[in-house]
Amino acid sequence: MPKCNNRFSLKALAAAVSATVALGVTTLPATTYADETCNSPFTPLIKGQEDVVYVWTLGVEGVGDGSDKLVTVDVRPGSKTYGKVINYLSVGGRGEAHHTGFTDDRRYLWAGALDSNKIFVFDIHTNPAKPTLVKTITDFAEKTGYVGPHTFYALPGRMMVQALSNTKDHGGVTGIAIYNNEGALISKHDMPTTKIGGVMGDGYGYDLGINPQKNVLLTSSFTGWNNYMMDLGKMVKDPDAMKHFGKTMAIWDLKTMEPKKIFDVPGAPLEIRWSLKKGDNWAVTATALTSKLYVIKQDKQGEWQSYDVGTIGNPADVPLPVDISMTANGKGLWVNTMMEGMTRFYDFSNPMKPKEVYSKKIGSQVNMVSQSFDGKRVYFTTSLLGNWDKKGKDDEQFLKMYNWNGKKLTLGFSIDFYKEKLGRAHHMKFQALDLSKLQPLAAGSQNLDSLKLALTEPKGK
């Protein structure tokens, strides 16, 4: 793996963030890109068509080798293996595979397991069509006191990891760990449990999202190991278990890693998506239990506020909104509802008044959604959590790609992960086979090394 100095301080992070803001990371170039819109702003983009899609897949006992695995799918139009699995790499055992994230140079992919607490680091640049496992971090829980490494979000030379739980009681109180790109733990930051801005923090965590132009980190909240490893049917009938879900989001000062304001967002706010449109100052999330869309936005005085801007489906039916995907121009949002197997597209031209303009049933269940940066292709997978997926014939497990013309989705290809003996399809990431197709952080930025150097303290300090 690339060499990287292990030393780190908040002062150094501040320097890196300041340098990044000066480079205008979120300024969108005019060139067409094919990448997901949910990646860290510190990760370079793919120019043109994505070549492969990686699917981080939960192992299922009795299905294939039963192990969690990284599955590689060829998505090059015209390829003889278009829409086919061209490689898979098992990691041995089942640890509740969940989310993944690129390093800031897009040469490595970090992937987490919510039950085993292992973190797997894959080399995806030597041969992007055939990743290799180069490191397994097995002491995440031991060193941090956190359980369930969930979100992996690149910083310059670093990886920020949001956890879901803790080693003390397996509840929802947790924190954020920061590693260097070699896999060494640098620092840890507990989620807020005090009152900030008039709202009491619950200590829960789920997703991360950074707006470098505003120097803010936004976090959301979910639930702890005790709940996410419980059978869904059993959990929803347990009144005590249902009390233990997050109901807050927090704005942090990215330079100091200090929470500055907590928002009351009831119902487990999950994925965070910042608008990537230059000058925009807002992010959106969906709440799993209350079926709401919330926007976190600066008011006219520059103060961050939370706004309930809409309802997803019929909350009485508990559709369970899960993943969301914001278009690159900030004008559209895909929202998946797990229990309905539906995806909905919202017009977000006015983020304070989004309008549902399209919907389609993808399958008996659907979880993750990844759209290409140009908005022309939308990918869907099915698994949420091993014990939360549907049972019997409704337990469909697939990867589907649709073409989107702005009016309707048209199926491009579908892969049945059970038929292929792979397991439960979860998180997706795009990659290019030719890494010269990567665009640096933003148009006009000179090189990534200057940002990495800002994270390296002089010797002797």
C-alpha positions as CSV (number, residue, x, y, z in Angstrom):
1,M,0.0,0.0,0.0
2,P,1.2,3.6,-0.5
3,K,3.5,4.9,2.1
4,C,2.0,7.6,4.4
5,N,3.3,9.3,7.6
6,N,1.4,8.0,10.6
7,R,1.4,11.3,12.5
8,F,-1.7,13.4,12.5
9,S,-3.2,16.3,14.3
10,L,-6.3,18.5,14.0
11,K,-4.0,21.3,13.0
12,A,-2.8,19.3,10.1
13,L,-6.3,18.3,9.1
14,A,-7.3,22.0,9.2
15,A,-4.4,22.8,6.8
16,A,-5.6,20.0,4.5
17,V,-9.1,21.2,4.5
18,S,-8.1,24.8,4.0
19,A,-6.0,23.8,1.0
20,T,-8.8,21.7,-0.4
21,V,-11.3,24.6,-0.1
22,A,-8.8,26.8,-1.9
23,L,-8.7,24.3,-4.7
24,G,-12.5,24.3,-5.0
25,V,-13.0,20.6,-4.7
26,T,-16.7,20.7,-5.4
27,T,-16.4,22.8,-8.5
28,L,-17.8,20.5,-11.3
29,P,-15.7,20.4,-14.5
30,A,-17.5,20.6,-17.9
31,T,-16.2,17.2,-18.9
32,T,-18.7,14.3,-18.8
33,Y,-18.2,11.8,-16.0
34,A,-19.7,8.5,-15.2
35,D,-19.0,8.2,-11.5
36,E,-21.4,7.9,-8.5
37,T,-22.4,11.2,-7.0
38,C,-22.1,9.9,-3.4
39,N,-18.3,9.6,-3.1
40,S,-16.2,11.7,-0.9
41,P,-15.2,15.0,-2.6
42,F,-11.6,14.0,-2.0
43,T,-11.9,11.1,-4.4
44,P,-11.1,11.6,-8.1
45,L,-13.8,11.0,-10.7
46,I,-13.9,8.6,-13.6
47,K,-14.0,10.3,-17.0
48,G,-16.4,8.7,-19.4
49,Q,-18.2,5.3,-19.0
50,E,-17.6,3.2,-15.9
51,D,-16.0,-0.1,-16.8
52,V,-16.7,-2.3,-13.8
53,V,-19.0,-2.2,-10.8
54,Y,-17.9,-3.8,-7.5
55,V,-20.6,-5.3,-5.3
56,W,-19.8,-6.0,-1.7
57,T,-21.8,-9.1,-1.0
58,L,-23.1,-10.8,2.2
59,G,-22.3,-14.5,2.4
60,V,-25.2,-16.9,3.0
61,E,-24.8,-20.3,4.5
62,G,-25.3,-23.0,1.9
63,V,-25.0,-20.5,-1.0
64,G,-21.7,-21.0,-2.9
65,D,-18.8,-20.8,-0.5
66,G,-21.0,-19.0,2.1
67,S,-18.5,-16.2,2.5
68,D,-18.7,-12.4,2.2
69,K,-17.1,-11.4,-1.1
70,L,-16.3,-8.6,-3.5
71,V,-18.0,-9.3,-6.8
72,T,-16.8,-7.6,-10.0
73,V,-19.2,-7.0,-12.9
74,D,-18.3,-5.9,-16.4
75,V,-20.5,-2.9,-17.4
76,R,-18.8,-1.9,-20.6
77,P,-21.3,-1.6,-23.5
78,G,-20.3,-3.9,-26.3
79,S,-18.1,-6.1,-24.2
80,K,-18.6,-9.9,-24.6
81,T,-19.0,-10.1,-20.8
82,Y,-21.3,-7.0,-20.5
83,G,-23.6,-7.4,-17.5
84,K,-21.8,-10.5,-16.3
85,V,-19.8,-11.4,-13.2
86,I,-16.1,-11.5,-14.3
87,N,-14.5,-12.1,-10.8
88,Y,-15.3,-12.5,-7.2
89,L,-13.0,-12.6,-4.2
90,S,-14.1,-14.2,-1.0
91,V,-12.8,-12.9,2.3
92,G,-13.5,-16.1,4.3
93,G,-16.4,-16.3,6.7
94,R,-19.5,-14.2,7.2
95,G,-19.2,-10.9,9.0
96,E,-22.3,-9.0,7.8
97,A,-20.6,-7.2,4.8
98,H,-22.1,-3.7,4.4
99,H,-20.5,-0.6,3.0
100,T,-17.3,0.3,1.1
101,G,-15.3,3.5,0.3
102,F,-12.4,4.5,-1.9
103,T,-9.2,6.0,-0.7
104,D,-8.4,9.5,-1.9
105,D,-6.3,8.2,-4.8
106,R,-9.0,5.6,-5.8
107,R,-6.3,2.9,-5.7
108,Y,-7.8,1.0,-2.8
109,L,-11.3,0.1,-1.6
110,W,-12.0,-0.3,2.1
111,A,-14.9,-2.5,3.0
112,G,-16.5,-3.2,6.4
113,A,-18.3,-6.0,8.2
114,L,-20.9,-4.9,10.8
115,D,-20.8,-8.1,12.9
116,S,-17.2,-9.3,12.8
117,N,-15.9,-5.6,12.9
118,K,-13.3,-6.5,10.3
119,I,-12.1,-4.0,7.7
120,F,-10.9,-5.3,4.4
121,V,-8.6,-3.3,2.1
122,F,-8.6,-4.3,-1.6
123,D,-6.1,-3.3,-4.2
124,I,-8.3,-2.1,-7.1
125,H,-5.6,-0.4,-9.3
126,T,-3.0,-3.1,-10.1
127,N,-5.7,-5.1,-12.0
128,P,-9.1,-3.3,-11.5
129,A,-10.9,-6.3,-13.1
130,K,-9.4,-8.6,-10.5
131,P,-9.0,-7.0,-7.1
132,T,-6.8,-8.5,-4.4
133,L,-7.1,-8.3,-0.7
134,V,-4.0,-6.6,0.7
135,K,-4.9,-5.9,4.3
136,T,-7.4,-7.0,7.0
137,I,-7.8,-4.8,10.0
138,T,-9.0,-7.1,12.8
139,D,-8.6,-4.8,15.9
140,F,-11.1,-2.0,15.0
141,A,-13.3,-2.7,18.0
142,E,-10.4,-3.4,20.4
143,K,-8.6,-0.1,19.5
144,T,-11.6,2.2,19.2
145,G,-14.2,0.8,21.5
146,Y,-16.6,1.1,18.6
147,V,-18.5,-1.7,16.8
148,G,-19.9,-2.0,13.3
149,P,-17.6,0.0,10.9
150,H,-20.2,1.3,8.5
151,T,-19.3,4.4,6.3
152,F,-15.8,4.7,4.7
153,Y,-15.1,8.3,3.6
154,A,-11.8,9.5,2.2
155,L,-9.9,12.5,3.5
156,P,-6.5,13.5,2.0
157,G,-4.3,10.6,2.9
158,R,-6.8,9.3,5.4
159,M,-9.9,7.3,5.8
160,M,-12.8,8.4,8.0
161,V,-14.8,5.5,9.4
162,Q,-18.3,6.0,11.0
163,A,-19.3,3.2,13.3
164,L,-22.7,2.1,14.4
165,S,-22.3,0.7,17.9
166,N,-19.9,0.1,20.8
167,T,-18.1,-2.7,22.7
168,K,-19.6,-1.7,26.1
169,D,-23.3,-2.5,25.6
170,H,-23.7,-3.0,21.9
171,G,-26.1,-0.1,21.9
172,G,-26.2,2.9,19.5
173,V,-23.7,5.2,21.2
174,T,-20.6,5.2,19.0
175,G,-18.1,7.4,17.1
176,I,-15.8,8.1,14.2
177,A,-12.4,6.6,13.7
178,I,-9.7,8.1,11.4
179,Y,-7.0,5.9,9.8
180,N,-4.2,6.7,7.5
181,N,-4.2,5.0,4.1
182,E,-1.9,2.3,5.4
183,G,-4.5,1.2,7.9
184,A,-3.0,2.7,11.1
185,L,-5.5,4.2,13.6
186,I,-4.8,8.0,13.9
187,S,-7.6,9.3,16.1
188,K,-11.2,8.7,17.4
189,H,-14.1,11.1,17.9
190,D,-17.1,10.2,20.0
191,M,-20.5,11.2,18.7
192,P,-22.1,14.0,20.8
193,T,-24.1,13.0,23.9
194,T,-24.5,16.5,25.3
195,K,-26.9,19.4,24.5
196,I,-25.6,21.5,21.6
197,G,-27.7,24.2,20.1
198,G,-30.6,23.3,22.3
199,V,-30.8,19.7,21.2
200,M,-29.4,16.7,23.2
201,G,-27.1,14.4,21.3
202,D,-28.0,10.7,21.4
203,G,-24.5,9.5,20.5
204,Y,-25.8,7.5,17.6
205,G,-24.1,7.4,14.2
206,Y,-24.7,6.1,10.6
207,D,-23.5,8.1,7.6
208,L,-21.0,10.9,6.9
209,G,-21.0,13.7,4.4
210,I,-18.5,16.6,3.9
211,N,-19.0,19.9,2.3
212,P,-15.4,21.3,2.1
213,Q,-16.5,24.7,0.8
214,K,-18.4,25.2,4.0
215,N,-15.9,23.4,6.2
216,V,-18.6,21.1,7.6
217,L,-19.1,17.4,8.3
218,L,-22.7,16.2,8.6
219,T,-23.5,13.0,10.4
220,S,-26.7,11.0,10.8
221,S,-27.9,8.2,13.1
222,F,-29.3,4.7,13.1
223,T,-29.1,1.9,15.8
224,G,-26.7,-0.4,17.6
225,W,-25.6,-4.0,17.2
226,N,-28.4,-5.3,19.5
227,N,-30.9,-4.1,16.9
228,Y,-29.2,-4.5,13.5
229,M,-28.2,-8.1,14.2
230,M,-31.8,-9.0,15.4
231,D,-34.4,-10.6,13.2
232,L,-36.5,-7.7,11.8
233,G,-39.8,-9.3,12.6
234,K,-38.8,-9.9,16.2
235,M,-37.4,-6.4,16.6
236,V,-40.5,-4.5,15.4
237,K,-42.6,-6.5,18.0
238,D,-40.2,-5.5,20.8
239,P,-41.2,-2.1,22.2
240,D,-37.9,-1.7,24.0
241,A,-35.8,-2.4,20.9
242,M,-37.9,0.2,18.9
243,K,-36.9,2.9,21.4
244,H,-33.3,2.5,20.5
245,F,-33.0,4.3,17.1
246,G,-31.2,7.5,16.4
247,K,-33.2,10.7,16.1
248,T,-30.5,13.3,15.5
249,M,-28.1,14.7,12.9
250,A,-25.1,16.9,13.7
251,I,-23.0,19.5,12.0
252,W,-19.3,19.4,12.8
253,D,-16.5,21.8,12.2
254,L,-14.4,19.7,9.9
255,K,-11.1,21.5,10.8
256,T,-11.4,20.8,14.5
257,M,-13.7,17.7,14.4
258,E,-15.9,19.3,17.0
259,P,-19.7,19.1,16.8
260,K,-21.3,22.6,16.5
261,K,-25.0,21.9,16.3
262,I,-27.4,19.0,16.7
263,F,-30.7,18.7,14.9
264,D,-33.7,16.8,16.0
265,V,-34.5,14.5,13.1
266,P,-36.7,11.7,14.4
267,G,-37.0,8.3,12.8
268,A,-33.4,7.2,12.1
269,P,-32.0,9.6,9.4
270,L,-29.8,7.4,7.2
271,E,-27.8,8.3,4.0
272,I,-26.5,11.9,3.6
273,R,-26.2,13.5,0.2
274,W,-24.8,17.0,-0.3
275,S,-25.9,18.9,-3.5
276,L,-22.8,19.0,-5.7
277,K,-23.9,22.1,-7.6
278,K,-21.5,24.9,-7.1
279,G,-22.7,27.4,-4.5
280,D,-25.3,25.1,-3.0
281,N,-25.4,24.9,0.7
282,W,-27.7,22.0,1.5
283,A,-27.8,18.3,2.1
284,V,-30.7,15.8,2.1
285,T,-31.5,12.6,4.1
286,A,-34.4,10.2,4.4
287,T,-35.7,8.8,7.7
288,A,-36.2,5.0,7.8
289,L,-38.9,4.8,10.4
290,T,-41.0,8.0,9.7
291,S,-40.6,8.0,5.9
292,K,-39.6,11.7,5.7
293,L,-37.2,13.8,3.6
294,Y,-35.2,16.3,5.6
295,V,-33.0,19.1,4.2
296,I,-30.1,20.5,6.2
297,K,-29.5,24.0,4.9
298,Q,-28.1,27.4,5.9
299,D,-30.6,30.1,6.5
300,K,-30.2,33.7,5.4
301,Q,-28.1,34.4,8.5
302,G,-25.8,31.5,7.6
303,E,-27.1,29.3,10.5
304,W,-27.5,25.6,9.7
305,Q,-31.1,24.4,10.1
306,S,-33.1,21.2,9.5
307,Y,-36.3,21.2,7.5
308,D,-39.0,18.5,7.1
309,V,-39.6,18.9,3.3
310,G,-41.7,15.9,2.3
311,T,-43.1,12.5,2.9
312,I,-42.1,9.3,1.1
313,G,-44.9,7.0,0.2
314,N,-47.4,6.1,3.0
315,P,-45.7,6.2,6.4
316,A,-48.5,4.1,7.9
317,D,-47.3,1.2,5.7
318,V,-43.7,1.6,7.0
319,P,-42.1,1.5,3.5
320,L,-38.7,1.8,5.1
321,P,-36.8,4.4,3.0
322,V,-33.2,3.3,2.7
323,D,-30.6,4.5,0.2
324,I,-30.8,7.8,-1.8
325,S,-28.8,9.2,-4.7
326,M,-28.6,12.9,-5.6
327,T,-28.0,13.9,-9.2
328,A,-24.8,15.8,-9.9
329,N,-26.7,19.0,-10.7
330,G,-28.6,18.9,-7.4
331,K,-31.9,18.9,-9.2
332,G,-33.0,15.2,-8.7
333,L,-33.0,12.6,-6.0
334,W,-33.6,8.8,-6.2
335,V,-35.2,7.3,-3.1
336,N,-35.5,3.5,-2.5
337,T,-38.0,2.0,-0.1
338,M,-37.0,-1.5,1.0
339,M,-40.3,-3.0,1.9
340,E,-42.1,-1.9,-1.2
341,G,-39.3,-2.7,-3.6
342,M,-39.8,0.7,-5.1
343,T,-37.6,3.5,-6.3
344,R,-38.9,7.1,-6.6
345,F,-37.4,10.1,-8.4
346,Y,-37.9,13.5,-6.9
347,D,-37.6,16.9,-8.6
348,F,-35.3,18.8,-6.3
349,S,-35.1,22.0,-8.3
350,N,-36.5,23.6,-5.2
351,P,-35.0,21.6,-2.3
352,M,-37.5,23.1,0.1
353,K,-40.4,21.7,-2.0
354,P,-39.3,18.4,-3.7
355,K,-41.9,16.7,-5.9
356,E,-42.2,13.0,-6.7
357,V,-42.2,12.8,-10.5
358,Y,-41.6,9.1,-11.2
359,S,-41.7,5.7,-9.5
360,K,-41.0,2.1,-10.4
361,K,-41.1,-1.2,-8.7
362,I,-37.6,-2.7,-8.9
363,G,-38.3,-6.1,-7.2
364,S,-39.8,-7.6,-4.0
365,Q,-37.2,-5.6,-2.1
366,V,-34.6,-3.0,-3.0
367,N,-31.9,-1.3,-0.9
368,M,-28.9,0.5,-2.5
369,V,-29.0,2.9,-5.5
370,S,-26.0,4.2,-7.4
371,Q,-26.5,6.5,-10.4
372,S,-23.8,7.5,-12.8
373,F,-22.5,11.1,-12.6
374,D,-24.1,11.9,-16.0
375,G,-27.4,10.6,-14.7
376,K,-27.9,8.2,-17.6
377,R,-27.5,4.9,-15.7
378,V,-29.0,3.8,-12.4
379,Y,-27.9,0.6,-10.5
380,F,-29.9,-1.1,-7.8
381,T,-29.1,-3.9,-5.3
382,T,-31.3,-5.7,-2.8
383,S,-29.9,-6.6,0.6
384,L,-30.2,-4.4,3.6
385,L,-29.0,-6.6,6.5
386,G,-28.9,-10.4,6.7
387,N,-31.6,-10.5,9.3
388,W,-33.7,-7.7,7.8
389,D,-34.1,-9.0,4.3
390,K,-37.4,-10.6,3.3
391,K,-37.9,-14.3,3.6
392,G,-38.8,-17.0,1.2
393,K,-39.7,-16.1,-2.4
394,D,-39.5,-12.4,-1.6
395,D,-35.9,-12.7,-0.7
396,E,-34.7,-11.6,-4.1
397,Q,-31.0,-10.8,-4.4
398,F,-29.8,-9.1,-7.5
399,L,-27.9,-6.3,-9.2
400,K,-29.9,-4.5,-11.8
401,M,-28.8,-1.7,-14.1
402,Y,-31.4,0.6,-15.8
403,N,-30.9,3.3,-18.4
404,W,-32.6,6.6,-17.5
405,N,-33.7,9.1,-20.1
406,G,-35.2,11.6,-17.7
407,K,-38.7,10.1,-18.0
408,K,-38.5,6.4,-17.4
409,L,-36.1,3.6,-16.4
410,T,-35.4,0.9,-19.0
411,L,-33.7,-2.3,-17.9
412,G,-30.1,-2.8,-19.2
413,F,-29.2,-6.0,-17.4
414,S,-30.0,-8.0,-14.3
415,I,-27.9,-10.5,-12.4
416,D,-29.5,-13.0,-10.0
417,F,-27.0,-13.3,-7.1
418,Y,-28.6,-16.4,-5.7
419,K,-28.6,-18.1,-9.1
420,E,-24.9,-17.2,-9.4
421,K,-24.3,-18.6,-5.9
422,L,-22.9,-15.3,-4.7
423,G,-25.1,-14.3,-1.8
424,R,-26.8,-11.0,-0.9
425,A,-25.9,-8.0,-3.1
426,H,-25.3,-4.9,-1.1
427,H,-23.0,-1.9,-1.7
428,M,-21.8,-0.8,-5.1
429,K,-18.8,1.2,-6.4
430,F,-17.7,2.0,-9.9
431,Q,-14.2,1.8,-11.3
432,A,-12.3,2.4,-14.5
433,L,-10.0,-0.3,-16.0
434,D,-7.7,2.4,-17.2
435,L,-6.9,4.7,-14.3
436,S,-5.6,7.4,-16.6
437,K,-9.4,8.0,-17.0
438,L,-9.5,9.5,-13.5
439,Q,-10.0,13.2,-13.1
440,P,-8.1,14.9,-10.2
441,L,-10.1,16.4,-7.4
442,A,-11.4,19.3,-9.5
443,A,-10.7,21.2,-12.6
444,G,-7.8,23.5,-11.9
445,S,-6.4,21.5,-9.0
446,Q,-2.7,20.8,-9.6
447,N,-2.0,17.6,-7.7
448,L,-3.2,15.5,-4.8
449,D,0.2,15.3,-3.2
450,S,0.0,18.9,-1.9
451,L,-3.1,17.9,0.1
452,K,-1.4,14.8,1.5
453,L,1.6,16.7,2.5
454,A,-0.6,19.1,4.5
455,L,-1.5,16.1,6.7
456,T,2.2,15.3,7.5
457,E,3.6,17.0,10.5
458,P,7.3,18.1,10.5
459,K,9.6,15.6,12.3
460,G,10.3,16.5,15.9
461,K,6.8,17.7,16.7
